[in-house]
Amino acid sequence: MHSPTITAAPDESAKARQLIEIGLALDPEARSHTLARLIASGLHDGPGTALERFASTGELDPQAAIEELNYLRVPIEQEAWVDALGRYVLATGGRS
């Protein structure tokens, strides 16, 4: 049985931001797969992107994710998120 792929807009809720900030305080290198997915859920540019797919399914395409991160524009408060997610992706096989 094949389950449908669920796509969603980035989670920009206050709760998501709070969870990411707490997660990064506890794990500044974002080594946690769950934290990396949570960050991706708050940063992706929408359905069909590598970051959205990683956030929703856990399936990571490191090369595509790094490319998206390189072109992502975020508020200064979220730059640490991009850096942490980039470190996670590189540690799991991506190249810059």
PyMOL Python script that loads the backbone (N, CA, C, O; Angstrom):
from pymol import cmd

cmd.read_pdbstr("""\
ATOM      1  N   MET A   1       0.835  -1.165   0.000  1.00  0.00           N
ATOM      2  CA  MET A   1       0.000   0.000   0.000  1.00  0.00           C
ATOM      3  C   MET A   1       0.886   1.236   0.000  1.00  0.00           C
ATOM      4  O   MET A   1       1.814   1.331   0.803  1.00  0.00           O
ATOM      5  N   HIS A   2       0.619   2.160  -0.868  1.00  0.00           N
ATOM      6  CA  HIS A   2       1.394   3.392  -1.004  1.00  0.00           C
ATOM      7  C   HIS A   2       0.664   4.522  -0.298  1.00  0.00           C
ATOM      8  O   HIS A   2      -0.503   4.796  -0.577  1.00  0.00           O
ATOM      9  N   SER A   3       1.376   5.182   0.632  1.00  0.00           N
ATOM     10  CA  SER A   3       0.746   6.309   1.314  1.00  0.00           C
ATOM     11  C   SER A   3       1.031   7.584   0.540  1.00  0.00           C
ATOM     12  O   SER A   3       2.112   7.731  -0.031  1.00  0.00           O
ATOM     13  N   PRO A   4       0.084   8.502   0.512  1.00  0.00           N
ATOM     14  CA  PRO A   4       0.273   9.733  -0.244  1.00  0.00           C
ATOM     15  C   PRO A   4       1.333  10.614   0.404  1.00  0.00           C
ATOM     16  O   PRO A   4       1.512  10.606   1.622  1.00  0.00           O
ATOM     17  N   THR A   5       2.027  11.370  -0.431  1.00  0.00           N
ATOM     18  CA  THR A   5       3.005  12.331   0.069  1.00  0.00           C
ATOM     19  C   THR A   5       2.252  13.559   0.551  1.00  0.00           C
ATOM     20  O   THR A   5       1.384  14.085  -0.145  1.00  0.00           O
ATOM     21  N   ILE A   6       2.592  14.002   1.738  1.00  0.00           N
ATOM     22  CA  ILE A   6       1.949  15.176   2.302  1.00  0.00           C
ATOM     23  C   ILE A   6       2.888  16.358   2.104  1.00  0.00           C
ATOM     24  O   ILE A   6       4.064  16.293   2.462  1.00  0.00           O
ATOM     25  N   THR A   7       2.370  17.426   1.539  1.00  0.00           N
ATOM     26  CA  THR A   7       3.171  18.628   1.370  1.00  0.00           C
ATOM     27  C   THR A   7       2.562  19.732   2.205  1.00  0.00           C
ATOM     28  O   THR A   7       1.354  19.763   2.440  1.00  0.00           O
ATOM     29  N   ALA A   8       3.402  20.625   2.642  1.00  0.00           N
ATOM     30  CA  ALA A   8       2.919  21.689   3.504  1.00  0.00           C
ATOM     31  C   ALA A   8       3.752  22.936   3.314  1.00  0.00           C
ATOM     32  O   ALA A   8       4.886  22.887   2.838  1.00  0.00           O
ATOM     33  N   ALA A   9       3.168  24.045   3.694  1.00  0.00           N
ATOM     34  CA  ALA A   9       3.898  25.305   3.705  1.00  0.00           C
ATOM     35  C   ALA A   9       4.852  25.292   4.888  1.00  0.00           C
ATOM     36  O   ALA A   9       4.666  24.517   5.826  1.00  0.00           O
ATOM     37  N   PRO A  10       5.863  26.135   4.856  1.00  0.00           N
ATOM     38  CA  PRO A  10       6.784  26.196   5.988  1.00  0.00           C
ATOM     39  C   PRO A  10       6.035  26.476   7.289  1.00  0.00           C
ATOM     40  O   PRO A  10       5.081  27.253   7.316  1.00  0.00           O
ATOM     41  N   ASP A  11       6.478  25.837   8.356  1.00  0.00           N
ATOM     42  CA  ASP A  11       5.872  26.060   9.660  1.00  0.00           C
ATOM     43  C   ASP A  11       6.521  27.285  10.279  1.00  0.00           C
ATOM     44  O   ASP A  11       7.646  27.220  10.775  1.00  0.00           O
ATOM     45  N   GLU A  12       5.814  28.393  10.248  1.00  0.00           N
ATOM     46  CA  GLU A  12       6.334  29.648  10.771  1.00  0.00           C
ATOM     47  C   GLU A  12       5.667  30.027  12.082  1.00  0.00           C
ATOM     48  O   GLU A  12       5.713  31.186  12.495  1.00  0.00           O
ATOM     49  N   SER A  13       5.052  29.062  12.729  1.00  0.00           N
ATOM     50  CA  SER A  13       4.358  29.342  13.971  1.00  0.00           C
ATOM     51  C   SER A  13       5.340  29.686  15.089  1.00  0.00           C
ATOM     52  O   SER A  13       6.513  29.314  15.044  1.00  0.00           O
ATOM     53  N   ALA A  14       4.846  30.388  16.069  1.00  0.00           N
ATOM     54  CA  ALA A  14       5.669  30.747  17.227  1.00  0.00           C
ATOM     55  C   ALA A  14       6.165  29.489  17.927  1.00  0.00           C
ATOM     56  O   ALA A  14       7.299  29.447  18.404  1.00  0.00           O
ATOM     57  N   LYS A  15       5.322  28.468  17.988  1.00  0.00           N
ATOM     58  CA  LYS A  15       5.702  27.213  18.646  1.00  0.00           C
ATOM     59  C   LYS A  15       6.868  26.553  17.905  1.00  0.00           C
ATOM     60  O   LYS A  15       7.809  26.074  18.537  1.00  0.00           O
ATOM     61  N   ALA A  16       6.811  26.526  16.580  1.00  0.00           N
ATOM     62  CA  ALA A  16       7.895  25.928  15.793  1.00  0.00           C
ATOM     63  C   ALA A  16       9.189  26.705  16.017  1.00  0.00           C
ATOM     64  O   ALA A  16      10.246  26.104  16.211  1.00  0.00           O
ATOM     65  N   ARG A  17       9.116  28.031  15.994  1.00  0.00           N
ATOM     66  CA  ARG A  17      10.318  28.844  16.226  1.00  0.00           C
ATOM     67  C   ARG A  17      10.893  28.568  17.612  1.00  0.00           C
ATOM     68  O   ARG A  17      12.107  28.453  17.777  1.00  0.00           O
ATOM     69  N   GLN A  18      10.017  28.465  18.601  1.00  0.00           N
ATOM     70  CA  GLN A  18      10.459  28.205  19.968  1.00  0.00           C
ATOM     71  C   GLN A  18      11.133  26.832  20.071  1.00  0.00           C
ATOM     72  O   GLN A  18      12.187  26.705  20.693  1.00  0.00           O
ATOM     73  N   LEU A  19      10.536  25.818  19.471  1.00  0.00           N
ATOM     74  CA  LEU A  19      11.116  24.476  19.506  1.00  0.00           C
ATOM     75  C   LEU A  19      12.482  24.434  18.822  1.00  0.00           C
ATOM     76  O   LEU A  19      13.397  23.765  19.302  1.00  0.00           O
ATOM     77  N   ILE A  20      12.622  25.139  17.715  1.00  0.00           N
ATOM     78  CA  ILE A  20      13.906  25.174  17.020  1.00  0.00           C
ATOM     79  C   ILE A  20      14.950  25.869  17.880  1.00  0.00           C
ATOM     80  O   ILE A  20      16.077  25.388  17.996  1.00  0.00           O
ATOM     81  N   GLU A  21      14.589  26.985  18.478  1.00  0.00           N
ATOM     82  CA  GLU A  21      15.546  27.715  19.324  1.00  0.00           C
ATOM     83  C   GLU A  21      15.964  26.867  20.530  1.00  0.00           C
ATOM     84  O   GLU A  21      17.143  26.847  20.885  1.00  0.00           O
ATOM     85  N   ILE A  22      15.032  26.178  21.154  1.00  0.00           N
ATOM     86  CA  ILE A  22      15.362  25.294  22.277  1.00  0.00           C
ATOM     87  C   ILE A  22      16.247  24.151  21.787  1.00  0.00           C
ATOM     88  O   ILE A  22      17.242  23.812  22.427  1.00  0.00           O
ATOM     89  N   GLY A  23      15.884  23.564  20.662  1.00  0.00           N
ATOM     90  CA  GLY A  23      16.674  22.468  20.104  1.00  0.00           C
ATOM     91  C   GLY A  23      18.095  22.885  19.805  1.00  0.00           C
ATOM     92  O   GLY A  23      19.034  22.142  20.091  1.00  0.00           O
ATOM     93  N   LEU A  24      18.269  24.076  19.228  1.00  0.00           N
ATOM     94  CA  LEU A  24      19.620  24.544  18.912  1.00  0.00           C
ATOM     95  C   LEU A  24      20.400  24.897  20.174  1.00  0.00           C
ATOM     96  O   LEU A  24      21.624  24.772  20.197  1.00  0.00           O
ATOM     97  N   ALA A  25      19.703  25.340  21.227  1.00  0.00           N
ATOM     98  CA  ALA A  25      20.388  25.607  22.492  1.00  0.00           C
ATOM     99  C   ALA A  25      20.942  24.310  23.081  1.00  0.00           C
ATOM    100  O   ALA A  25      22.021  24.296  23.674  1.00  0.00           O
ATOM    101  N   LEU A  26      20.190  23.224  22.911  1.00  0.00           N
ATOM    102  CA  LEU A  26      20.603  21.922  23.432  1.00  0.00           C
ATOM    103  C   LEU A  26      21.557  21.178  22.491  1.00  0.00           C
ATOM    104  O   LEU A  26      22.383  20.382  22.938  1.00  0.00           O
ATOM    105  N   ASP A  27      21.438  21.437  21.212  1.00  0.00           N
ATOM    106  CA  ASP A  27      22.219  20.731  20.192  1.00  0.00           C
ATOM    107  C   ASP A  27      22.658  21.732  19.129  1.00  0.00           C
ATOM    108  O   ASP A  27      22.124  21.718  18.020  1.00  0.00           O
ATOM    109  N   PRO A  28      23.637  22.617  19.449  1.00  0.00           N
ATOM    110  CA  PRO A  28      24.021  23.685  18.522  1.00  0.00           C
ATOM    111  C   PRO A  28      24.537  23.204  17.168  1.00  0.00           C
ATOM    112  O   PRO A  28      24.499  23.955  16.193  1.00  0.00           O
ATOM    113  N   GLU A  29      25.006  21.995  17.098  1.00  0.00           N
ATOM    114  CA  GLU A  29      25.490  21.460  15.833  1.00  0.00           C
ATOM    115  C   GLU A  29      24.385  20.782  15.027  1.00  0.00           C
ATOM    116  O   GLU A  29      24.628  20.299  13.921  1.00  0.00           O
ATOM    117  N   ALA A  30      23.188  20.745  15.571  1.00  0.00           N
ATOM    118  CA  ALA A  30      22.033  20.120  14.908  1.00  0.00           C
ATOM    119  C   ALA A  30      22.352  18.713  14.430  1.00  0.00           C
ATOM    120  O   ALA A  30      22.109  18.371  13.273  1.00  0.00           O
ATOM    121  N   ARG A  31      22.893  17.905  15.320  1.00  0.00           N
ATOM    122  CA  ARG A  31      23.208  16.514  14.968  1.00  0.00           C
ATOM    123  C   ARG A  31      21.957  15.640  14.972  1.00  0.00           C
ATOM    124  O   ARG A  31      21.959  14.548  14.404  1.00  0.00           O
ATOM    125  N   SER A  32      20.909  16.112  15.599  1.00  0.00           N
ATOM    126  CA  SER A  32      19.668  15.351  15.701  1.00  0.00           C
ATOM    127  C   SER A  32      18.894  15.389  14.382  1.00  0.00           C
ATOM    128  O   SER A  32      18.635  16.456  13.826  1.00  0.00           O
ATOM    129  N   HIS A  33      18.539  14.223  13.904  1.00  0.00           N
ATOM    130  CA  HIS A  33      17.735  14.112  12.685  1.00  0.00           C
ATOM    131  C   HIS A  33      16.405  14.831  12.873  1.00  0.00           C
ATOM    132  O   HIS A  33      15.934  15.521  11.968  1.00  0.00           O
ATOM    133  N   THR A  34      15.805  14.670  14.038  1.00  0.00           N
ATOM    134  CA  THR A  34      14.509  15.306  14.314  1.00  0.00           C
ATOM    135  C   THR A  34      14.631  16.818  14.300  1.00  0.00           C
ATOM    136  O   THR A  34      13.783  17.498  13.721  1.00  0.00           O
ATOM    137  N   LEU A  35      15.673  17.359  14.927  1.00  0.00           N
ATOM    138  CA  LEU A  35      15.875  18.806  14.922  1.00  0.00           C
ATOM    139  C   LEU A  35      16.121  19.305  13.504  1.00  0.00           C
ATOM    140  O   LEU A  35      15.583  20.340  13.112  1.00  0.00           O
ATOM    141  N   ALA A  36      16.917  18.593  12.741  1.00  0.00           N
ATOM    142  CA  ALA A  36      17.184  19.001  11.360  1.00  0.00           C
ATOM    143  C   ALA A  36      15.894  19.033  10.545  1.00  0.00           C
ATOM    144  O   ALA A  36      15.695  19.946   9.743  1.00  0.00           O
ATOM    145  N   ARG A  37      15.025  18.058  10.739  1.00  0.00           N
ATOM    146  CA  ARG A  37      13.742  18.047  10.022  1.00  0.00           C
ATOM    147  C   ARG A  37      12.857  19.203  10.467  1.00  0.00           C
ATOM    148  O   ARG A  37      12.161  19.805   9.649  1.00  0.00           O
ATOM    149  N   LEU A  38      12.880  19.511  11.750  1.00  0.00           N
ATOM    150  CA  LEU A  38      12.083  20.629  12.266  1.00  0.00           C
ATOM    151  C   LEU A  38      12.578  21.948  11.671  1.00  0.00           C
ATOM    152  O   LEU A  38      11.776  22.799  11.286  1.00  0.00           O
ATOM    153  N   ILE A  39      13.897  22.114  11.598  1.00  0.00           N
ATOM    154  CA  ILE A  39      14.449  23.318  10.980  1.00  0.00           C
ATOM    155  C   ILE A  39      14.036  23.385   9.512  1.00  0.00           C
ATOM    156  O   ILE A  39      13.614  24.438   9.034  1.00  0.00           O
ATOM    157  N   ALA A  40      14.154  22.282   8.806  1.00  0.00           N
ATOM    158  CA  ALA A  40      13.758  22.253   7.390  1.00  0.00           C
ATOM    159  C   ALA A  40      12.290  22.617   7.231  1.00  0.00           C
ATOM    160  O   ALA A  40      11.913  23.272   6.260  1.00  0.00           O
ATOM    161  N   SER A  41      11.453  22.193   8.187  1.00  0.00           N
ATOM    162  CA  SER A  41      10.026  22.510   8.091  1.00  0.00           C
ATOM    163  C   SER A  41       9.775  24.005   8.228  1.00  0.00           C
ATOM    164  O   SER A  41       8.782  24.518   7.713  1.00  0.00           O
ATOM    165  N   GLY A  42      10.665  24.702   8.918  1.00  0.00           N
ATOM    166  CA  GLY A  42      10.509  26.139   9.081  1.00  0.00           C
ATOM    167  C   GLY A  42      11.175  26.960   7.999  1.00  0.00           C
ATOM    168  O   GLY A  42      10.946  28.166   7.910  1.00  0.00           O
ATOM    169  N   LEU A  43      11.998  26.326   7.170  1.00  0.00           N
ATOM    170  CA  LEU A  43      12.762  27.062   6.164  1.00  0.00           C
ATOM    171  C   LEU A  43      12.381  26.780   4.719  1.00  0.00           C
ATOM    172  O   LEU A  43      12.630  27.618   3.852  1.00  0.00           O
ATOM    173  N   HIS A  44      11.793  25.642   4.437  1.00  0.00           N
ATOM    174  CA  HIS A  44      11.622  25.258   3.026  1.00  0.00           C
ATOM    175  C   HIS A  44      10.776  26.264   2.248  1.00  0.00           C
ATOM    176  O   HIS A  44       9.988  27.021   2.816  1.00  0.00           O
ATOM    177  N   ASP A  45      10.966  26.246   0.938  1.00  0.00           N
ATOM    178  CA  ASP A  45      10.268  27.178   0.048  1.00  0.00           C
ATOM    179  C   ASP A  45       8.979  26.600  -0.534  1.00  0.00           C
ATOM    180  O   ASP A  45       8.430  27.158  -1.485  1.00  0.00           O
ATOM    181  N   GLY A  46       8.501  25.517   0.009  1.00  0.00           N
ATOM    182  CA  GLY A  46       7.220  24.991  -0.435  1.00  0.00           C
ATOM    183  C   GLY A  46       7.296  23.595  -1.017  1.00  0.00           C
ATOM    184  O   GLY A  46       8.365  22.989  -1.078  1.00  0.00           O
ATOM    185  N   PRO A  47       6.137  23.089  -1.448  1.00  0.00           N
ATOM    186  CA  PRO A  47       6.041  21.729  -1.970  1.00  0.00           C
ATOM    187  C   PRO A  47       6.987  21.481  -3.139  1.00  0.00           C
ATOM    188  O   PRO A  47       7.186  22.334  -4.003  1.00  0.00           O
ATOM    189  N   GLY A  48       7.561  20.286  -3.132  1.00  0.00           N
ATOM    190  CA  GLY A  48       8.430  19.863  -4.220  1.00  0.00           C
ATOM    191  C   GLY A  48       9.890  20.196  -4.013  1.00  0.00           C
ATOM    192  O   GLY A  48      10.733  19.791  -4.814  1.00  0.00           O
ATOM    193  N   THR A  49      10.208  20.923  -2.959  1.00  0.00           N
ATOM    194  CA  THR A  49      11.608  21.255  -2.710  1.00  0.00           C
ATOM    195  C   THR A  49      12.259  20.140  -1.901  1.00  0.00           C
ATOM    196  O   THR A  49      11.577  19.364  -1.232  1.00  0.00           O
ATOM    197  N   ALA A  50      13.577  20.071  -1.970  1.00  0.00           N
ATOM    198  CA  ALA A  50      14.314  19.044  -1.222  1.00  0.00           C
ATOM    199  C   ALA A  50      14.128  19.227   0.282  1.00  0.00           C
ATOM    200  O   ALA A  50      14.005  18.247   1.017  1.00  0.00           O
ATOM    201  N   LEU A  51      14.106  20.479   0.741  1.00  0.00           N
ATOM    202  CA  LEU A  51      13.928  20.719   2.179  1.00  0.00           C
ATOM    203  C   LEU A  51      12.521  20.346   2.636  1.00  0.00           C
ATOM    204  O   LEU A  51      12.346  19.825   3.737  1.00  0.00           O
ATOM    205  N   GLU A  52      11.525  20.607   1.806  1.00  0.00           N
ATOM    206  CA  GLU A  52      10.150  20.215   2.158  1.00  0.00           C
ATOM    207  C   GLU A  52      10.035  18.703   2.215  1.00  0.00           C
ATOM    208  O   GLU A  52       9.395  18.166   3.119  1.00  0.00           O
ATOM    209  N   ARG A  53      10.646  18.008   1.266  1.00  0.00           N
ATOM    210  CA  ARG A  53      10.596  16.543   1.246  1.00  0.00           C
ATOM    211  C   ARG A  53      11.289  15.981   2.488  1.00  0.00           C
ATOM    212  O   ARG A  53      10.783  15.045   3.108  1.00  0.00           O
ATOM    213  N   PHE A  54      12.442  16.545   2.854  1.00  0.00           N
ATOM    214  CA  PHE A  54      13.142  16.111   4.060  1.00  0.00           C
ATOM    215  C   PHE A  54      12.293  16.375   5.297  1.00  0.00           C
ATOM    216  O   PHE A  54      12.191  15.516   6.173  1.00  0.00           O
ATOM    217  N   ALA A  55      11.686  17.548   5.377  1.00  0.00           N
ATOM    218  CA  ALA A  55      10.857  17.887   6.536  1.00  0.00           C
ATOM    219  C   ALA A  55       9.669  16.942   6.672  1.00  0.00           C
ATOM    220  O   ALA A  55       9.340  16.516   7.779  1.00  0.00           O
ATOM    221  N   SER A  56       9.029  16.615   5.564  1.00  0.00           N
ATOM    222  CA  SER A  56       7.800  15.818   5.645  1.00  0.00           C
ATOM    223  C   SER A  56       8.027  14.317   5.659  1.00  0.00           C
ATOM    224  O   SER A  56       7.213  13.579   6.215  1.00  0.00           O
ATOM    225  N   THR A  57       9.133  13.839   5.049  1.00  0.00           N
ATOM    226  CA  THR A  57       9.318  12.389   4.949  1.00  0.00           C
ATOM    227  C   THR A  57      10.587  11.875   5.622  1.00  0.00           C
ATOM    228  O   THR A  57      10.703  10.682   5.903  1.00  0.00           O
ATOM    229  N   GLY A  58      11.536  12.768   5.880  1.00  0.00           N
ATOM    230  CA  GLY A  58      12.824  12.347   6.414  1.00  0.00           C
ATOM    231  C   GLY A  58      13.803  11.926   5.337  1.00  0.00           C
ATOM    232  O   GLY A  58      14.952  11.601   5.634  1.00  0.00           O
ATOM    233  N   GLU A  59      13.356  11.929   4.079  1.00  0.00           N
ATOM    234  CA  GLU A  59      14.219  11.567   2.951  1.00  0.00           C
ATOM    235  C   GLU A  59      15.047  12.789   2.568  1.00  0.00           C
ATOM    236  O   GLU A  59      14.505  13.829   2.196  1.00  0.00           O
ATOM    237  N   LEU A  60      16.381  12.647   2.664  1.00  0.00           N
ATOM    238  CA  LEU A  60      17.279  13.772   2.404  1.00  0.00           C
ATOM    239  C   LEU A  60      18.071  13.561   1.134  1.00  0.00           C
ATOM    240  O   LEU A  60      18.750  12.547   0.973  1.00  0.00           O
ATOM    241  N   ASP A  61      17.982  14.522   0.236  1.00  0.00           N
ATOM    242  CA  ASP A  61      18.835  14.590  -0.951  1.00  0.00           C
ATOM    243  C   ASP A  61      19.865  15.667  -0.615  1.00  0.00           C
ATOM    244  O   ASP A  61      19.600  16.854  -0.808  1.00  0.00           O
ATOM    245  N   PRO A  62      21.043  15.265  -0.111  1.00  0.00           N
ATOM    246  CA  PRO A  62      22.014  16.247   0.379  1.00  0.00           C
ATOM    247  C   PRO A  62      22.405  17.307  -0.644  1.00  0.00           C
ATOM    248  O   PRO A  62      22.471  18.491  -0.314  1.00  0.00           O
ATOM    249  N   GLN A  63      22.662  16.897  -1.869  1.00  0.00           N
ATOM    250  CA  GLN A  63      23.086  17.862  -2.891  1.00  0.00           C
ATOM    251  C   GLN A  63      22.008  18.913  -3.144  1.00  0.00           C
ATOM    252  O   GLN A  63      22.298  20.109  -3.177  1.00  0.00           O
ATOM    253  N   ALA A  64      20.777  18.471  -3.321  1.00  0.00           N
ATOM    254  CA  ALA A  64      19.681  19.412  -3.577  1.00  0.00           C
ATOM    255  C   ALA A  64      19.418  20.293  -2.355  1.00  0.00           C
ATOM    256  O   ALA A  64      19.127  21.481  -2.493  1.00  0.00           O
ATOM    257  N   ALA A  65      19.519  19.711  -1.165  1.00  0.00           N
ATOM    258  CA  ALA A  65      19.279  20.489   0.059  1.00  0.00           C
ATOM    259  C   ALA A  65      20.333  21.582   0.213  1.00  0.00           C
ATOM    260  O   ALA A  65      19.996  22.718   0.549  1.00  0.00           O
ATOM    261  N   ILE A  66      21.597  21.259  -0.025  1.00  0.00           N
ATOM    262  CA  ILE A  66      22.666  22.256   0.073  1.00  0.00           C
ATOM    263  C   ILE A  66      22.449  23.367  -0.948  1.00  0.00           C
ATOM    264  O   ILE A  66      22.633  24.545  -0.640  1.00  0.00           O
ATOM    265  N   GLU A  67      22.062  22.994  -2.150  1.00  0.00           N
ATOM    266  CA  GLU A  67      21.803  24.008  -3.180  1.00  0.00           C
ATOM    267  C   GLU A  67      20.689  24.951  -2.734  1.00  0.00           C
ATOM    268  O   GLU A  67      20.805  26.167  -2.884  1.00  0.00           O
ATOM    269  N   GLU A  68      19.611  24.393  -2.185  1.00  0.00           N
ATOM    270  CA  GLU A  68      18.516  25.235  -1.700  1.00  0.00           C
ATOM    271  C   GLU A  68      18.978  26.129  -0.560  1.00  0.00           C
ATOM    272  O   GLU A  68      18.628  27.309  -0.519  1.00  0.00           O
ATOM    273  N   LEU A  69      19.755  25.586   0.362  1.00  0.00           N
ATOM    274  CA  LEU A  69      20.255  26.379   1.484  1.00  0.00           C
ATOM    275  C   LEU A  69      21.151  27.520   1.007  1.00  0.00           C
ATOM    276  O   LEU A  69      21.128  28.609   1.582  1.00  0.00           O
ATOM    277  N   ASN A  70      21.938  27.278  -0.039  1.00  0.00           N
ATOM    278  CA  ASN A  70      22.822  28.319  -0.565  1.00  0.00           C
ATOM    279  C   ASN A  70      22.052  29.515  -1.110  1.00  0.00           C
ATOM    280  O   ASN A  70      22.569  30.632  -1.101  1.00  0.00           O
ATOM    281  N   TYR A  71      20.839  29.305  -1.580  1.00  0.00           N
ATOM    282  CA  TYR A  71      20.053  30.380  -2.183  1.00  0.00           C
ATOM    283  C   TYR A  71      18.936  30.896  -1.276  1.00  0.00           C
ATOM    284  O   TYR A  71      18.205  31.814  -1.648  1.00  0.00           O
ATOM    285  N   LEU A  72      18.811  30.317  -0.112  1.00  0.00           N
ATOM    286  CA  LEU A  72      17.753  30.692   0.814  1.00  0.00           C
ATOM    287  C   LEU A  72      18.023  32.060   1.422  1.00  0.00           C
ATOM    288  O   LEU A  72      19.146  32.344   1.838  1.00  0.00           O
ATOM    289  N   ARG A  73      17.013  32.900   1.477  1.00  0.00           N
ATOM    290  CA  ARG A  73      17.106  34.210   2.122  1.00  0.00           C
ATOM    291  C   ARG A  73      16.170  34.202   3.319  1.00  0.00           C
ATOM    292  O   ARG A  73      14.968  33.978   3.182  1.00  0.00           O
ATOM    293  N   VAL A  74      16.738  34.451   4.496  1.00  0.00           N
ATOM    294  CA  VAL A  74      15.956  34.400   5.733  1.00  0.00           C
ATOM    295  C   VAL A  74      16.245  35.628   6.580  1.00  0.00           C
ATOM    296  O   VAL A  74      17.262  36.294   6.385  1.00  0.00           O
ATOM    297  N   PRO A  75      15.357  35.930   7.519  1.00  0.00           N
ATOM    298  CA  PRO A  75      15.650  37.009   8.467  1.00  0.00           C
ATOM    299  C   PRO A  75      16.896  36.649   9.275  1.00  0.00           C
ATOM    300  O   PRO A  75      17.216  35.474   9.452  1.00  0.00           O
ATOM    301  N   ILE A  76      17.582  37.658   9.755  1.00  0.00           N
ATOM    302  CA  ILE A  76      18.831  37.439  10.487  1.00  0.00           C
ATOM    303  C   ILE A  76      18.653  36.476  11.654  1.00  0.00           C
ATOM    304  O   ILE A  76      19.576  35.731  11.984  1.00  0.00           O
ATOM    305  N   GLU A  77      17.475  36.479  12.287  1.00  0.00           N
ATOM    306  CA  GLU A  77      17.214  35.587  13.420  1.00  0.00           C
ATOM    307  C   GLU A  77      17.265  34.115  13.023  1.00  0.00           C
ATOM    308  O   GLU A  77      17.470  33.250  13.876  1.00  0.00           O
ATOM    309  N   GLN A  78      17.081  33.824  11.739  1.00  0.00           N
ATOM    310  CA  GLN A  78      17.058  32.433  11.284  1.00  0.00           C
ATOM    311  C   GLN A  78      18.356  31.999  10.618  1.00  0.00           C
ATOM    312  O   GLN A  78      18.455  30.859  10.165  1.00  0.00           O
ATOM    313  N   GLU A  79      19.342  32.865  10.547  1.00  0.00           N
ATOM    314  CA  GLU A  79      20.601  32.481   9.908  1.00  0.00           C
ATOM    315  C   GLU A  79      21.271  31.317  10.629  1.00  0.00           C
ATOM    316  O   GLU A  79      21.897  30.470   9.992  1.00  0.00           O
ATOM    317  N   ALA A  80      21.144  31.270  11.962  1.00  0.00           N
ATOM    318  CA  ALA A  80      21.716  30.141  12.713  1.00  0.00           C
ATOM    319  C   ALA A  80      21.020  28.837  12.333  1.00  0.00           C
ATOM    320  O   ALA A  80      21.641  27.774  12.362  1.00  0.00           O
ATOM    321  N   TRP A  81      19.740  28.908  11.979  1.00  0.00           N
ATOM    322  CA  TRP A  81      19.007  27.718  11.542  1.00  0.00           C
ATOM    323  C   TRP A  81      19.612  27.186  10.255  1.00  0.00           C
ATOM    324  O   TRP A  81      19.858  25.987  10.121  1.00  0.00           O
ATOM    325  N   VAL A  82      19.850  28.091   9.305  1.00  0.00           N
ATOM    326  CA  VAL A  82      20.415  27.694   8.012  1.00  0.00           C
ATOM    327  C   VAL A  82      21.791  27.071   8.222  1.00  0.00           C
ATOM    328  O   VAL A  82      22.111  26.038   7.633  1.00  0.00           O
ATOM    329  N   ASP A  83      22.607  27.713   9.073  1.00  0.00           N
ATOM    330  CA  ASP A  83      23.945  27.190   9.343  1.00  0.00           C
ATOM    331  C   ASP A  83      23.877  25.794   9.968  1.00  0.00           C
ATOM    332  O   ASP A  83      24.602  24.889   9.555  1.00  0.00           O
ATOM    333  N   ALA A  84      23.012  25.627  10.954  1.00  0.00           N
ATOM    334  CA  ALA A  84      22.900  24.340  11.639  1.00  0.00           C
ATOM    335  C   ALA A  84      22.403  23.258  10.690  1.00  0.00           C
ATOM    336  O   ALA A  84      22.921  22.141  10.688  1.00  0.00           O
ATOM    337  N   LEU A  85      21.403  23.587   9.887  1.00  0.00           N
ATOM    338  CA  LEU A  85      20.884  22.594   8.938  1.00  0.00           C
ATOM    339  C   LEU A  85      21.944  22.264   7.892  1.00  0.00           C
ATOM    340  O   LEU A  85      22.080  21.108   7.494  1.00  0.00           O
ATOM    341  N   GLY A  86      22.686  23.257   7.450  1.00  0.00           N
ATOM    342  CA  GLY A  86      23.768  23.014   6.506  1.00  0.00           C
ATOM    343  C   GLY A  86      24.817  22.072   7.079  1.00  0.00           C
ATOM    344  O   GLY A  86      25.290  21.173   6.385  1.00  0.00           O
ATOM    345  N   ARG A  87      25.185  22.272   8.341  1.00  0.00           N
ATOM    346  CA  ARG A  87      26.153  21.369   8.983  1.00  0.00           C
ATOM    347  C   ARG A  87      25.599  19.950   9.042  1.00  0.00           C
ATOM    348  O   ARG A  87      26.323  18.985   8.797  1.00  0.00           O
ATOM    349  N   TYR A  88      24.314  19.825   9.367  1.00  0.00           N
ATOM    350  CA  TYR A  88      23.689  18.496   9.424  1.00  0.00           C
ATOM    351  C   TYR A  88      23.758  17.830   8.046  1.00  0.00           C
ATOM    352  O   TYR A  88      24.160  16.673   7.926  1.00  0.00           O
ATOM    353  N   VAL A  89      23.366  18.567   7.021  1.00  0.00           N
ATOM    354  CA  VAL A  89      23.351  17.994   5.672  1.00  0.00           C
ATOM    355  C   VAL A  89      24.761  17.590   5.242  1.00  0.00           C
ATOM    356  O   VAL A  89      24.960  16.507   4.691  1.00  0.00           O
ATOM    357  N   LEU A  90      25.736  18.463   5.495  1.00  0.00           N
ATOM    358  CA  LEU A  90      27.114  18.126   5.123  1.00  0.00           C
ATOM    359  C   LEU A  90      27.617  16.902   5.887  1.00  0.00           C
ATOM    360  O   LEU A  90      28.344  16.079   5.330  1.00  0.00           O
ATOM    361  N   ALA A  91      27.238  16.780   7.145  1.00  0.00           N
ATOM    362  CA  ALA A  91      27.671  15.637   7.951  1.00  0.00           C
ATOM    363  C   ALA A  91      27.038  14.332   7.473  1.00  0.00           C
ATOM    364  O   ALA A  91      27.566  13.253   7.741  1.00  0.00           O
ATOM    365  N   THR A  92      25.911  14.424   6.768  1.00  0.00           N
ATOM    366  CA  THR A  92      25.232  13.217   6.288  1.00  0.00           C
ATOM    367  C   THR A  92      25.515  12.932   4.824  1.00  0.00           C
ATOM    368  O   THR A  92      24.860  12.083   4.219  1.00  0.00           O
ATOM    369  N   GLY A  93      26.488  13.634   4.246  1.00  0.00           N
ATOM    370  CA  GLY A  93      26.891  13.271   2.893  1.00  0.00           C
ATOM    371  C   GLY A  93      26.799  14.349   1.846  1.00  0.00           C
ATOM    372  O   GLY A  93      27.113  14.080   0.687  1.00  0.00           O
ATOM    373  N   GLY A  94      26.390  15.546   2.181  1.00  0.00           N
ATOM    374  CA  GLY A  94      26.322  16.616   1.187  1.00  0.00           C
ATOM    375  C   GLY A  94      27.686  17.241   0.965  1.00  0.00           C
ATOM    376  O   GLY A  94      28.591  17.080   1.784  1.00  0.00           O
ATOM    377  N   ARG A  95      27.831  17.939  -0.117  1.00  0.00           N
ATOM    378  CA  ARG A  95      29.065  18.677  -0.424  1.00  0.00           C
ATOM    379  C   ARG A  95      28.678  20.116  -0.677  1.00  0.00           C
ATOM    380  O   ARG A  95      27.606  20.392  -1.215  1.00  0.00           O
ATOM    381  N   SER A  96      29.550  21.036  -0.291  1.00  0.00           N
ATOM    382  CA  SER A  96      29.249  22.450  -0.514  1.00  0.00           C
ATOM    383  C   SER A  96      29.759  22.888  -1.867  1.00  0.00           C
ATOM    384  O   SER A  96      29.601  24.050  -2.241  1.00  0.00           O
TER     385      SER A  96
END
""", "prot")
cmd.dss("prot")
cmd.show_as("cartoon", "prot")
cmd.util.cbc("prot")
cmd.orient("prot")
